[in-house]
Amino acid sequence: MRHAKRRLQLNRFTSWHKATVRSLARNVIINQSIRTTSARAKACRQTVEKLISLAKDNTLFARRRAQSILGDHKLVAVLFNEIGPRFSKRASGFTRIINLGRRRGDDAEVVIFELTEIKKKETKKVKPAKAKDERSQGAALPEAEAGESGQAKEKPADEKKPEAPAKEKVIPAKEKKPQKKFIGGIRGIFRKKTDTP
């Protein structure tokens, strides 16, 4: 009898259930936050918490246990080098589930399943373009050209640069594409009003 042997099976047979849980655990380690259903998040929570507990130990045996679950050396390195030290002060509660409501199609409860300690991504500041710098320098020029009296020197209107003659654009003539034959000339029999001879 299976008294008190309850498990979130997710209506899958065993190998499919294990694959689903492992896939969710891998995605949580990669992205630190995923959007999934409530049942899947609850089924995966135990595995993710176990992996982070192994990462806190940081022994060879713990790395091999994590490798058997994750199946990827790079993910194991991320787990032990980045995520494990982040949770060194916590005894438990490494993940959280935030409810988002119900999905419209099948009315399933949708949640955000994430780590409680999330590393924020660094945003790079974008430098202004050179054109903007030139405009700002151009605006400062009249002040710099101001004489001792404090009046700005005006540029004479006659000193305009001569415009270069416009180049004539050569437009190539459109080449007529040969019409494809339609089943041995039947097109002539079934000619439409829009077709030109």
Sequence and secondary structure as in RCSB ss.txt:
>XXXX:A:sequence
MRHAKRRLQLNRFTSWHKATVRSLARNVIINQSIRTTSARAKACRQTVEKLISLAKDNTLFARRRAQSILGDHKL
VAVLFNEIGPRFSKRASGFTRIINLGRRRGDDAEVVIFELTEIKKKETKKVKPAKAKDERSQGAALPEAEAGESG
QAKEKPADEKKPEAPAKEKVIPAKEKKPQKKFIGGIRGIFRKKTDTP
>XXXX:A:secstr
  TT     TT  HHHHHHHHHHHHHHHHHHSEEEEEHHHHHHHHHHHHHHHHHHHH  HHHHHHHHHHH  HHH
HHHIIIIIHHHTTT SS  EEEEEEEE TTT  EEEEEEESS            HHHHHHHHHHHHHHHT  TTS
      TT                        TTTGGGTT  SS   
